[in-house]
Amino acid sequence: MDLDDSLVIRTERNRGLLRVEVRGPGTYANTMAYWKTIAAAVREQTPHALLLVDTTTGEALSPQEWKAVVDAMTGSGLESIRIAHVKPHGLQQIEYCELYAREAGFTARVFTDEAEAALWLRYGVSARSAEG
């Protein structure tokens, strides 16, 4: 896997919430790299929730690549926290990530809006939940 040098990962912890922002090319290698960085930060900081704002660009990962990412993160400690993955530029095929993550025992949702994701992390509800 070739990690792109232009991948930027910023982490910030505030009152039990770990907020991570990633930007750069959204390649499979970069996606694996930022999830490994997130897993390490979760183990070190023990937050109750993760808000991932993913502004990576480029071709979407395939369903098989998302499955491989989730499989790699299984047992990493991410199962113990709520995860909101925000893709403000559109979901592409990230819904596969949510499906595979839920199957693997993660409490995870994908969003296009950061405020809605934060609401879900705090209260377990969102506009999307309330509608259905």
N, CA, C and O atoms as CSV, one atom per row, in Angstrom:
chain,resi,resn,atom,element,x,y,z
A,1,MET,N,N,0.850,-1.191,0.000
A,1,MET,CA,C,0.000,0.000,0.000
A,1,MET,C,C,0.884,1.239,0.000
A,1,MET,O,O,1.822,1.341,0.791
A,2,ASP,N,N,0.590,2.155,-0.867
A,2,ASP,CA,C,1.356,3.389,-0.952
A,2,ASP,C,C,0.596,4.505,-0.262
A,2,ASP,O,O,-0.452,4.942,-0.737
A,3,LEU,N,N,1.137,4.971,0.879
A,3,LEU,CA,C,0.536,6.076,1.618
A,3,LEU,C,C,0.920,7.383,0.935
A,3,LEU,O,O,2.089,7.610,0.620
A,4,ASP,N,N,-0.052,8.220,0.714
A,4,ASP,CA,C,0.167,9.504,0.050
A,4,ASP,C,C,0.646,10.527,1.077
A,4,ASP,O,O,0.037,10.678,2.136
A,5,ASP,N,N,1.733,11.230,0.765
A,5,ASP,CA,C,2.293,12.229,1.675
A,5,ASP,C,C,1.363,13.412,1.905
A,5,ASP,O,O,1.548,14.156,2.868
A,6,SER,N,N,0.371,13.601,1.046
A,6,SER,CA,C,-0.515,14.753,1.208
A,6,SER,C,C,-1.707,14.463,2.127
A,6,SER,O,O,-2.574,15.321,2.294
A,7,LEU,N,N,-1.763,13.268,2.723
A,7,LEU,CA,C,-2.817,12.954,3.684
A,7,LEU,C,C,-2.595,13.763,4.957
A,7,LEU,O,O,-1.500,13.756,5.520
A,8,VAL,N,N,-3.632,14.457,5.406
A,8,VAL,CA,C,-3.558,15.250,6.628
A,8,VAL,C,C,-4.586,14.696,7.609
A,8,VAL,O,O,-5.759,14.534,7.272
A,9,ILE,N,N,-4.127,14.408,8.831
A,9,ILE,CA,C,-4.994,13.897,9.888
A,9,ILE,C,C,-4.839,14.823,11.092
A,9,ILE,O,O,-3.747,14.968,11.642
A,10,ARG,N,N,-5.954,15.451,11.495
A,10,ARG,CA,C,-5.948,16.326,12.671
A,10,ARG,C,C,-6.877,15.739,13.720
A,10,ARG,O,O,-8.018,15.386,13.420
A,11,THR,N,N,-6.386,15.634,14.960
A,11,THR,CA,C,-7.231,15.119,16.037
A,11,THR,C,C,-7.368,16.174,17.123
A,11,THR,O,O,-6.461,16.969,17.371
A,12,GLU,N,N,-8.532,16.153,17.763
A,12,GLU,CA,C,-8.832,17.102,18.832
A,12,GLU,C,C,-9.792,16.414,19.798
A,12,GLU,O,O,-10.801,15.851,19.375
A,13,ARG,N,N,-9.483,16.458,21.086
A,13,ARG,CA,C,-10.374,15.847,22.078
A,13,ARG,C,C,-11.012,16.953,22.895
A,13,ARG,O,O,-10.337,17.875,23.353
A,14,ASN,N,N,-12.335,16.850,23.074
A,14,ASN,CA,C,-13.066,17.838,23.841
A,14,ASN,C,C,-14.187,17.135,24.599
A,14,ASN,O,O,-15.119,16.618,23.984
A,15,ARG,N,N,-14.106,17.113,25.903
A,15,ARG,CA,C,-15.133,16.518,26.775
A,15,ARG,C,C,-15.551,15.116,26.361
A,15,ARG,O,O,-16.744,14.839,26.234
A,16,GLY,N,N,-14.604,14.248,26.155
A,16,GLY,CA,C,-14.921,12.866,25.842
A,16,GLY,C,C,-15.186,12.571,24.377
A,16,GLY,O,O,-15.382,11.416,23.998
A,17,LEU,N,N,-15.193,13.611,23.553
A,17,LEU,CA,C,-15.398,13.429,22.119
A,17,LEU,C,C,-14.060,13.577,21.401
A,17,LEU,O,O,-13.364,14.577,21.572
A,18,LEU,N,N,-13.712,12.590,20.610
A,18,LEU,CA,C,-12.536,12.689,19.755
A,18,LEU,C,C,-13.017,13.119,18.377
A,18,LEU,O,O,-13.769,12.399,17.720
A,19,ARG,N,N,-12.578,14.299,17.943
A,19,ARG,CA,C,-12.919,14.795,16.609
A,19,ARG,C,C,-11.684,14.650,15.739
A,19,ARG,O,O,-10.607,15.141,16.077
A,20,VAL,N,N,-11.853,13.977,14.628
A,20,VAL,CA,C,-10.749,13.754,13.698
A,20,VAL,C,C,-11.167,14.303,12.352
A,20,VAL,O,O,-12.267,14.037,11.866
A,21,GLU,N,N,-10.272,15.072,11.757
A,21,GLU,CA,C,-10.512,15.576,10.409
A,21,GLU,C,C,-9.425,15.026,9.504
A,21,GLU,O,O,-8.236,15.124,9.809
A,22,VAL,N,N,-9.845,14.446,8.388
A,22,VAL,CA,C,-8.881,13.920,7.417
A,22,VAL,C,C,-9.134,14.579,6.070
A,22,VAL,O,O,-10.277,14.819,5.680
A,23,ARG,N,N,-8.048,14.865,5.370
A,23,ARG,CA,C,-8.165,15.403,4.019
A,23,ARG,C,C,-6.968,14.936,3.201
A,23,ARG,O,O,-5.908,14.609,3.735
A,24,GLY,N,N,-7.171,14.916,1.912
A,24,GLY,CA,C,-6.160,14.420,0.988
A,24,GLY,C,C,-6.806,13.399,0.079
A,24,GLY,O,O,-8.031,13.272,0.062
A,25,PRO,N,N,-6.009,12.673,-0.674
A,25,PRO,CA,C,-6.564,11.663,-1.568
A,25,PRO,C,C,-7.228,10.532,-0.776
A,25,PRO,O,O,-6.658,10.021,0.188
A,26,GLY,N,N,-8.420,10.154,-1.188
A,26,GLY,CA,C,-9.172,9.123,-0.483
A,26,GLY,C,C,-8.866,7.728,-0.984
A,26,GLY,O,O,-9.780,6.970,-1.310
A,27,THR,N,N,-7.604,7.382,-1.050
A,27,THR,CA,C,-7.201,6.062,-1.536
A,27,THR,C,C,-7.418,5.011,-0.441
A,27,THR,O,O,-7.622,5.339,0.728
A,28,TYR,N,N,-7.370,3.766,-0.845
A,28,TYR,CA,C,-7.485,2.663,0.118
A,28,TYR,C,C,-6.365,2.749,1.156
A,28,TYR,O,O,-6.618,2.607,2.352
A,29,ALA,N,N,-5.127,2.982,0.704
A,29,ALA,CA,C,-3.982,3.068,1.624
A,29,ALA,C,C,-4.173,4.204,2.624
A,29,ALA,O,O,-3.916,4.027,3.815
A,30,ASN,N,N,-4.618,5.360,2.156
A,30,ASN,CA,C,-4.841,6.490,3.058
A,30,ASN,C,C,-5.971,6.200,4.037
A,30,ASN,O,O,-5.888,6.555,5.213
A,31,THR,N,N,-7.026,5.555,3.551
A,31,THR,CA,C,-8.146,5.224,4.424
A,31,THR,C,C,-7.698,4.275,5.525
A,31,THR,O,O,-8.039,4.476,6.691
A,32,MET,N,N,-6.943,3.253,5.175
A,32,MET,CA,C,-6.408,2.338,6.200
A,32,MET,C,C,-5.510,3.098,7.168
A,32,MET,O,O,-5.561,2.863,8.376
A,33,ALA,N,N,-4.694,4.001,6.652
A,33,ALA,CA,C,-3.774,4.756,7.511
A,33,ALA,C,C,-4.531,5.630,8.496
A,33,ALA,O,O,-4.178,5.664,9.674
A,34,TYR,N,N,-5.571,6.344,8.044
A,34,TYR,CA,C,-6.247,7.211,9.005
A,34,TYR,C,C,-7.057,6.406,9.997
A,34,TYR,O,O,-7.176,6.821,11.150
A,35,TRP,N,N,-7.621,5.273,9.605
A,35,TRP,CA,C,-8.343,4.461,10.592
A,35,TRP,C,C,-7.392,3.856,11.619
A,35,TRP,O,O,-7.753,3.737,12.790
A,36,LYS,N,N,-6.197,3.474,11.211
A,36,LYS,CA,C,-5.204,2.965,12.178
A,36,LYS,C,C,-4.791,4.074,13.139
A,36,LYS,O,O,-4.620,3.825,14.332
A,37,THR,N,N,-4.631,5.294,12.635
A,37,THR,CA,C,-4.301,6.445,13.488
A,37,THR,C,C,-5.437,6.706,14.475
A,37,THR,O,O,-5.193,6.973,15.651
A,38,ILE,N,N,-6.664,6.630,13.998
A,38,ILE,CA,C,-7.829,6.835,14.862
A,38,ILE,C,C,-7.885,5.762,15.946
A,38,ILE,O,O,-8.115,6.074,17.115
A,39,ALA,N,N,-7.679,4.509,15.571
A,39,ALA,CA,C,-7.722,3.419,16.554
A,39,ALA,C,C,-6.673,3.631,17.643
A,39,ALA,O,O,-6.947,3.400,18.821
A,40,ALA,N,N,-5.488,4.065,17.260
A,40,ALA,CA,C,-4.431,4.332,18.250
A,40,ALA,C,C,-4.834,5.482,19.171
A,40,ALA,O,O,-4.608,5.417,20.379
A,41,ALA,N,N,-5.428,6.534,18.608
A,41,ALA,CA,C,-5.868,7.678,19.420
A,41,ALA,C,C,-6.977,7.262,20.382
A,41,ALA,O,O,-7.009,7.731,21.520
A,42,VAL,N,N,-7.881,6.395,19.947
A,42,VAL,CA,C,-8.955,5.917,20.817
A,42,VAL,C,C,-8.376,5.110,21.978
A,42,VAL,O,O,-8.811,5.264,23.119
A,43,ARG,N,N,-7.405,4.258,21.694
A,43,ARG,CA,C,-6.772,3.473,22.766
A,43,ARG,C,C,-6.060,4.388,23.770
A,43,ARG,O,O,-6.116,4.142,24.975
A,44,GLU,N,N,-5.403,5.421,23.289
A,44,GLU,CA,C,-4.658,6.342,24.160
A,44,GLU,C,C,-5.579,7.263,24.953
A,44,GLU,O,O,-5.351,7.486,26.142
A,45,GLN,N,N,-6.609,7.797,24.315
A,45,GLN,CA,C,-7.415,8.862,24.918
A,45,GLN,C,C,-8.734,8.376,25.513
A,45,GLN,O,O,-9.363,9.115,26.270
A,46,THR,N,N,-9.165,7.177,25.200
A,46,THR,CA,C,-10.429,6.585,25.650
A,46,THR,C,C,-11.621,7.549,25.618
A,46,THR,O,O,-12.241,7.797,26.652
A,47,PRO,N,N,-11.943,8.090,24.448
A,47,PRO,CA,C,-13.126,8.948,24.326
A,47,PRO,C,C,-14.394,8.094,24.369
A,47,PRO,O,O,-14.328,6.874,24.223
A,48,HIS,N,N,-15.539,8.731,24.568
A,48,HIS,CA,C,-16.805,7.996,24.514
A,48,HIS,C,C,-17.393,7.991,23.105
A,48,HIS,O,O,-18.294,7.206,22.809
A,49,ALA,N,N,-16.882,8.869,22.234
A,49,ALA,CA,C,-17.419,8.963,20.874
A,49,ALA,C,C,-16.361,9.510,19.924
A,49,ALA,O,O,-15.419,10.190,20.330
A,50,LEU,N,N,-16.549,9.193,18.650
A,50,LEU,CA,C,-15.660,9.654,17.590
A,50,LEU,C,C,-16.477,10.378,16.537
A,50,LEU,O,O,-17.468,9.848,16.034
A,51,LEU,N,N,-16.059,11.588,16.207
A,51,LEU,CA,C,-16.633,12.357,15.113
A,51,LEU,C,C,-15.545,12.481,14.051
A,51,LEU,O,O,-14.589,13.237,14.221
A,52,LEU,N,N,-15.692,11.746,12.970
A,52,LEU,CA,C,-14.726,11.758,11.878
A,52,LEU,C,C,-15.274,12.603,10.744
A,52,LEU,O,O,-16.307,12.275,10.161
A,53,VAL,N,N,-14.581,13.694,10.432
A,53,VAL,CA,C,-14.958,14.558,9.311
A,53,VAL,C,C,-13.977,14.244,8.177
A,53,VAL,O,O,-12.801,14.605,8.225
A,54,ASP,N,N,-14.493,13.571,7.178
A,54,ASP,CA,C,-13.691,13.008,6.103
A,54,ASP,C,C,-13.900,13.828,4.833
A,54,ASP,O,O,-14.912,13.686,4.147
A,55,THR,N,N,-12.931,14.684,4.532
A,55,THR,CA,C,-13.018,15.503,3.322
A,55,THR,C,C,-12.048,15.003,2.252
A,55,THR,O,O,-11.608,15.763,1.389
A,56,THR,N,N,-11.722,13.707,2.326
A,56,THR,CA,C,-10.851,13.151,1.301
A,56,THR,C,C,-11.550,13.220,-0.050
A,56,THR,O,O,-12.776,13.289,-0.135
A,57,THR,N,N,-10.748,13.201,-1.089
A,57,THR,CA,C,-11.274,13.340,-2.447
A,57,THR,C,C,-10.770,12.204,-3.321
A,57,THR,O,O,-9.822,11.498,-2.978
A,58,GLY,N,N,-11.428,12.051,-4.454
A,58,GLY,CA,C,-11.004,11.034,-5.404
A,58,GLY,C,C,-12.058,9.961,-5.555
A,58,GLY,O,O,-13.179,10.084,-5.061
A,59,GLU,N,N,-11.674,8.914,-6.243
A,59,GLU,CA,C,-12.593,7.819,-6.510
A,59,GLU,C,C,-12.983,7.121,-5.210
A,59,GLU,O,O,-12.151,6.931,-4.323
A,60,ALA,N,N,-14.243,6.745,-5.108
A,60,ALA,CA,C,-14.753,6.078,-3.910
A,60,ALA,C,C,-14.143,4.698,-3.748
A,60,ALA,O,O,-13.834,4.027,-4.732
A,61,LEU,N,N,-13.971,4.280,-2.507
A,61,LEU,CA,C,-13.553,2.919,-2.231
A,61,LEU,C,C,-14.675,1.962,-2.650
A,61,LEU,O,O,-15.854,2.310,-2.587
A,62,SER,N,N,-14.304,0.793,-3.064
A,62,SER,CA,C,-15.286,-0.214,-3.460
A,62,SER,C,C,-15.879,-0.850,-2.196
A,62,SER,O,O,-15.300,-0.734,-1.116
A,63,PRO,N,N,-17.013,-1.511,-2.326
A,63,PRO,CA,C,-17.560,-2.234,-1.168
A,63,PRO,C,C,-16.556,-3.230,-0.572
A,63,PRO,O,O,-16.490,-3.387,0.647
A,64,GLN,N,N,-15.780,-3.898,-1.424
A,64,GLN,CA,C,-14.787,-4.858,-0.937
A,64,GLN,C,C,-13.683,-4.159,-0.142
A,64,GLN,O,O,-13.205,-4.691,0.861
A,65,GLU,N,N,-13.282,-2.974,-0.588
A,65,GLU,CA,C,-12.259,-2.226,0.160
A,65,GLU,C,C,-12.807,-1.767,1.504
A,65,GLU,O,O,-12.097,-1.829,2.507
A,66,TRP,N,N,-14.079,-1.298,1.546
A,66,TRP,CA,C,-14.670,-0.914,2.831
A,66,TRP,C,C,-14.736,-2.111,3.767
A,66,TRP,O,O,-14.479,-1.974,4.963
A,67,LYS,N,N,-15.075,-3.279,3.244
A,67,LYS,CA,C,-15.126,-4.492,4.064
A,67,LYS,C,C,-13.755,-4.789,4.651
A,67,LYS,O,O,-13.649,-5.154,5.822
A,68,ALA,N,N,-12.706,-4.636,3.853
A,68,ALA,CA,C,-11.344,-4.877,4.329
A,68,ALA,C,C,-10.955,-3.879,5.419
A,68,ALA,O,O,-10.287,-4.250,6.384
A,69,VAL,N,N,-11.364,-2.620,5.275
A,69,VAL,CA,C,-11.082,-1.614,6.306
A,69,VAL,C,C,-11.767,-2.002,7.615
A,69,VAL,O,O,-11.142,-1.983,8.675
A,70,VAL,N,N,-13.043,-2.351,7.541
A,70,VAL,CA,C,-13.779,-2.743,8.749
A,70,VAL,C,C,-13.159,-3.984,9.366
A,70,VAL,O,O,-12.989,-4.045,10.584
A,71,ASP,N,N,-12.819,-4.968,8.556
A,71,ASP,CA,C,-12.185,-6.180,9.080
A,71,ASP,C,C,-10.876,-5.856,9.802
A,71,ASP,O,O,-10.579,-6.434,10.848
A,72,ALA,N,N,-10.098,-4.931,9.242
A,72,ALA,CA,C,-8.824,-4.547,9.856
A,72,ALA,C,C,-9.024,-3.826,11.188
A,72,ALA,O,O,-8.166,-3.902,12.067
A,73,MET,N,N,-10.148,-3.130,11.341
A,73,MET,CA,C,-10.413,-2.375,12.561
A,73,MET,C,C,-11.128,-3.201,13.640
A,73,MET,O,O,-11.205,-2.781,14.795
A,74,THR,N,N,-11.645,-4.361,13.267
A,74,THR,CA,C,-12.319,-5.225,14.234
A,74,THR,C,C,-11.309,-5.672,15.292
A,74,THR,O,O,-10.234,-6.179,14.971
A,75,GLY,N,N,-11.675,-5.474,16.550
A,75,GLY,CA,C,-10.789,-5.808,17.662
A,75,GLY,C,C,-9.827,-4.689,18.039
A,75,GLY,O,O,-8.962,-4.881,18.894
A,76,SER,N,N,-9.966,-3.533,17.417
A,76,SER,CA,C,-9.042,-2.414,17.658
A,76,SER,C,C,-9.457,-1.530,18.828
A,76,SER,O,O,-8.723,-0.617,19.207
A,77,GLY,N,N,-10.632,-1.795,19.404
A,77,GLY,CA,C,-11.147,-0.948,20.472
A,77,GLY,C,C,-12.214,0.022,20.004
A,77,GLY,O,O,-12.883,0.651,20.824
A,78,LEU,N,N,-12.383,0.150,18.702
A,78,LEU,CA,C,-13.389,1.060,18.175
A,78,LEU,C,C,-14.812,0.573,18.445
A,78,LEU,O,O,-15.763,1.350,18.355
A,79,GLU,N,N,-14.959,-0.708,18.774
A,79,GLU,CA,C,-16.282,-1.247,19.058
A,79,GLU,C,C,-16.885,-0.654,20.329
A,79,GLU,O,O,-18.097,-0.722,20.532
A,80,SER,N,N,-16.055,-0.082,21.172
A,80,SER,CA,C,-16.522,0.408,22.476
A,80,SER,C,C,-17.046,1.850,22.439
A,80,SER,O,O,-17.496,2.367,23.462
A,81,ILE,N,N,-16.993,2.501,21.274
A,81,ILE,CA,C,-17.433,3.895,21.192
A,81,ILE,C,C,-18.422,4.085,20.051
A,81,ILE,O,O,-18.502,3.267,19.134
A,82,ARG,N,N,-19.176,5.181,20.125
A,82,ARG,CA,C,-20.071,5.568,19.021
A,82,ARG,C,C,-19.228,6.283,17.968
A,82,ARG,O,O,-18.385,7.118,18.297
A,83,ILE,N,N,-19.464,5.949,16.708
A,83,ILE,CA,C,-18.681,6.514,15.606
A,83,ILE,C,C,-19.613,7.182,14.605
A,83,ILE,O,O,-20.519,6.546,14.066
A,84,ALA,N,N,-19.384,8.465,14.363
A,84,ALA,CA,C,-20.097,9.204,13.320
A,84,ALA,C,C,-19.074,9.581,12.249
A,84,ALA,O,O,-18.122,10.310,12.524
A,85,HIS,N,N,-19.273,9.089,11.046
A,85,HIS,CA,C,-18.365,9.334,9.928
A,85,HIS,C,C,-19.058,10.313,8.988
A,85,HIS,O,O,-20.061,9.977,8.359
A,86,VAL,N,N,-18.523,11.512,8.898
A,86,VAL,CA,C,-19.137,12.584,8.107
A,86,VAL,C,C,-18.381,12.750,6.794
A,86,VAL,O,O,-17.164,12.931,6.784
A,87,LYS,N,N,-19.122,12.686,5.683
A,87,LYS,CA,C,-18.571,12.935,4.351
A,87,LYS,C,C,-19.312,14.137,3.778
A,87,LYS,O,O,-20.306,13.954,3.075
A,88,PRO,N,N,-18.857,15.370,4.057
A,88,PRO,CA,C,-19.588,16.551,3.616
A,88,PRO,C,C,-19.699,16.706,2.097
A,88,PRO,O,O,-20.579,17.420,1.616
A,89,HIS,N,N,-18.821,16.049,1.339
A,89,HIS,CA,C,-18.859,16.165,-0.120
A,89,HIS,C,C,-19.733,15.095,-0.764
A,89,HIS,O,O,-19.767,14.987,-1.989
A,90,GLY,N,N,-20.435,14.308,0.036
A,90,GLY,CA,C,-21.302,13.248,-0.497
A,90,GLY,C,C,-20.859,11.885,-0.022
A,90,GLY,O,O,-19.679,11.650,0.237
A,91,LEU,N,N,-21.818,10.995,0.088
A,91,LEU,CA,C,-21.551,9.692,0.681
A,91,LEU,C,C,-20.805,8.727,-0.218
A,91,LEU,O,O,-20.193,7.784,0.284
A,92,GLN,N,N,-20.830,8.921,-1.510
A,92,GLN,CA,C,-20.217,7.988,-2.463
A,92,GLN,C,C,-20.703,6.581,-2.125
A,92,GLN,O,O,-21.905,6.320,-2.175
A,93,GLN,N,N,-19.797,5.673,-1.783
A,93,GLN,CA,C,-20.191,4.307,-1.428
A,93,GLN,C,C,-19.947,4.024,0.052
A,93,GLN,O,O,-19.847,2.866,0.457
A,94,ILE,N,N,-19.851,5.084,0.858
A,94,ILE,CA,C,-19.515,4.905,2.268
A,94,ILE,C,C,-20.607,4.184,3.050
A,94,ILE,O,O,-20.357,3.683,4.147
A,95,GLU,N,N,-21.819,4.128,2.492
A,95,GLU,CA,C,-22.866,3.394,3.196
A,95,GLU,C,C,-22.455,1.941,3.408
A,95,GLU,O,O,-22.913,1.304,4.357
A,96,TYR,N,N,-21.596,1.407,2.537
A,96,TYR,CA,C,-21.072,0.056,2.740
A,96,TYR,C,C,-20.257,-0.014,4.022
A,96,TYR,O,O,-20.310,-1.008,4.745
A,97,CYS,N,N,-19.511,1.034,4.298
A,97,CYS,CA,C,-18.731,1.082,5.535
A,97,CYS,C,C,-19.659,0.955,6.742
A,97,CYS,O,O,-19.385,0.187,7.664
A,98,GLU,N,N,-20.765,1.717,6.729
A,98,GLU,CA,C,-21.721,1.647,7.840
A,98,GLU,C,C,-22.316,0.249,7.963
A,98,GLU,O,O,-22.395,-0.291,9.067
A,99,LEU,N,N,-22.730,-0.335,6.866
A,99,LEU,CA,C,-23.329,-1.676,6.902
A,99,LEU,C,C,-22.350,-2.710,7.448
A,99,LEU,O,O,-22.698,-3.497,8.328
A,100,TYR,N,N,-21.132,-2.707,6.926
A,100,TYR,CA,C,-20.133,-3.678,7.383
A,100,TYR,C,C,-19.744,-3.425,8.837
A,100,TYR,O,O,-19.530,-4.368,9.599
A,101,ALA,N,N,-19.653,-2.156,9.221
A,101,ALA,CA,C,-19.292,-1.825,10.600
A,101,ALA,C,C,-20.362,-2.326,11.572
A,101,ALA,O,O,-20.042,-2.895,12.616
A,102,ARG,N,N,-21.605,-2.114,11.232
A,102,ARG,CA,C,-22.695,-2.589,12.094
A,102,ARG,C,C,-22.685,-4.108,12.198
A,102,ARG,O,O,-22.876,-4.661,13.281
A,103,GLU,N,N,-22.462,-4.784,11.071
A,103,GLU,CA,C,-22.379,-6.245,11.089
A,103,GLU,C,C,-21.254,-6.730,11.994
A,103,GLU,O,O,-21.373,-7.784,12.619
A,104,ALA,N,N,-20.175,-5.977,12.070
A,104,ALA,CA,C,-19.014,-6.355,12.876
A,104,ALA,C,C,-19.157,-5.945,14.340
A,104,ALA,O,O,-18.267,-6.223,15.144
A,105,GLY,N,N,-20.266,-5.285,14.701
A,105,GLY,CA,C,-20.494,-4.932,16.098
A,105,GLY,C,C,-20.147,-3.505,16.476
A,105,GLY,O,O,-20.140,-3.165,17.659
A,106,PHE,N,N,-19.860,-2.672,15.502
A,106,PHE,CA,C,-19.577,-1.265,15.770
A,106,PHE,C,C,-20.898,-0.492,15.858
A,106,PHE,O,O,-21.881,-0.849,15.208
A,107,THR,N,N,-20.906,0.567,16.670
A,107,THR,CA,C,-22.038,1.497,16.704
A,107,THR,C,C,-21.618,2.662,15.830
A,107,THR,O,O,-20.933,3.575,16.291
A,108,ALA,N,N,-22.025,2.632,14.575
A,108,ALA,CA,C,-21.514,3.598,13.599
A,108,ALA,C,C,-22.621,4.043,12.656
A,108,ALA,O,O,-23.530,3.283,12.320
A,109,ARG,N,N,-22.513,5.299,12.243
A,109,ARG,CA,C,-23.435,5.884,11.262
A,109,ARG,C,C,-22.633,6.781,10.337
A,109,ARG,O,O,-21.578,7.288,10.718
A,110,VAL,N,N,-23.125,6.977,9.130
A,110,VAL,CA,C,-22.516,7.914,8.190
A,110,VAL,C,C,-23.472,9.079,7.965
A,110,VAL,O,O,-24.692,8.920,8.004
A,111,PHE,N,N,-22.901,10.234,7.734
A,111,PHE,CA,C,-23.659,11.479,7.592
A,111,PHE,C,C,-23.006,12.350,6.527
A,111,PHE,O,O,-21.839,12.164,6.183
A,112,THR,N,N,-23.783,13.312,6.007
A,112,THR,CA,C,-23.201,14.358,5.154
A,112,THR,C,C,-23.113,15.670,5.921
A,112,THR,O,O,-22.473,16.611,5.452
A,113,ASP,N,N,-23.738,15.751,7.084
A,113,ASP,CA,C,-23.800,16.986,7.860
A,113,ASP,C,C,-23.179,16.781,9.243
A,113,ASP,O,O,-23.615,15.914,10.000
A,114,GLU,N,N,-22.165,17.578,9.568
A,114,GLU,CA,C,-21.457,17.435,10.839
A,114,GLU,C,C,-22.353,17.720,12.040
A,114,GLU,O,O,-22.251,17.033,13.057
A,115,ALA,N,N,-23.229,18.720,11.944
A,115,ALA,CA,C,-24.112,19.046,13.070
A,115,ALA,C,C,-25.064,17.888,13.365
A,115,ALA,O,O,-25.309,17.563,14.527
A,116,GLU,N,N,-25.594,17.272,12.327
A,116,GLU,CA,C,-26.484,16.120,12.507
A,116,GLU,C,C,-25.720,14.952,13.140
A,116,GLU,O,O,-26.250,14.254,14.005
A,117,ALA,N,N,-24.491,14.746,12.712
A,117,ALA,CA,C,-23.661,13.677,13.282
A,117,ALA,C,C,-23.393,13.930,14.761
A,117,ALA,O,O,-23.471,13.010,15.576
A,118,ALA,N,N,-23.081,15.168,15.105
A,118,ALA,CA,C,-22.821,15.514,16.510
A,118,ALA,C,C,-24.060,15.293,17.365
A,118,ALA,O,O,-23.958,14.831,18.501
A,119,LEU,N,N,-25.228,15.620,16.823
A,119,LEU,CA,C,-26.487,15.392,17.528
A,119,LEU,C,C,-26.686,13.901,17.786
A,119,LEU,O,O,-27.067,13.506,18.888
A,120,TRP,N,N,-26.436,13.092,16.796
A,120,TRP,CA,C,-26.561,11.639,16.953
A,120,TRP,C,C,-25.583,11.112,17.999
A,120,TRP,O,O,-25.934,10.243,18.797
A,121,LEU,N,N,-24.361,11.634,17.997
A,121,LEU,CA,C,-23.380,11.188,18.988
A,121,LEU,C,C,-23.821,11.534,20.404
A,121,LEU,O,O,-23.632,10.742,21.327
A,122,ARG,N,N,-24.407,12.713,20.577
A,122,ARG,CA,C,-24.839,13.139,21.922
A,122,ARG,C,C,-26.097,12.434,22.391
A,122,ARG,O,O,-26.189,12.021,23.547
A,123,TYR,N,N,-27.059,12.297,21.503
A,123,TYR,CA,C,-28.386,11.841,21.947
A,123,TYR,C,C,-28.877,10.562,21.283
A,123,TYR,O,O,-29.924,10.038,21.665
A,124,GLY,N,N,-28.155,10.056,20.312
A,124,GLY,CA,C,-28.588,8.844,19.639
A,124,GLY,C,C,-29.698,9.065,18.640
A,124,GLY,O,O,-30.297,8.104,18.158
A,125,VAL,N,N,-29.985,10.322,18.319
A,125,VAL,CA,C,-31.011,10.631,17.333
A,125,VAL,C,C,-30.458,11.635,16.334
A,125,VAL,O,O,-29.490,12.346,16.603
A,126,SER,N,N,-31.095,11.669,15.189
A,126,SER,CA,C,-30.748,12.646,14.164
A,126,SER,C,C,-32.020,12.946,13.394
A,126,SER,O,O,-33.036,12.279,13.588
A,127,ALA,N,N,-31.974,13.919,12.542
A,127,ALA,CA,C,-33.133,14.222,11.701
A,127,ALA,C,C,-33.504,13.008,10.872
A,127,ALA,O,O,-34.684,12.741,10.644
A,128,ARG,N,N,-32.498,12.272,10.421
A,128,ARG,CA,C,-32.727,11.087,9.616
A,128,ARG,C,C,-33.442,10.010,10.448
A,128,ARG,O,O,-34.341,9.342,9.938
A,129,SER,N,N,-33.051,9.832,11.731
A,129,SER,CA,C,-33.713,8.851,12.605
A,129,SER,C,C,-35.143,9.256,12.888
A,129,SER,O,O,-36.041,8.413,12.905
A,130,ALA,N,N,-35.359,10.537,13.108
A,130,ALA,CA,C,-36.684,11.033,13.484
A,130,ALA,C,C,-37.678,10.885,12.340
A,130,ALA,O,O,-38.879,10.741,12.569
A,131,GLU,N,N,-37.176,10.921,11.107
A,131,GLU,CA,C,-38.081,10.844,9.958
A,131,GLU,C,C,-38.653,9.437,9.784
A,131,GLU,O,O,-39.808,9.273,9.391
A,132,GLY,N,N,-37.831,8.417,10.082
A,132,GLY,CA,C,-38.263,7.066,9.778
A,132,GLY,C,C,-38.711,6.352,10.928
A,132,GLY,O,O,-39.107,5.192,10.818
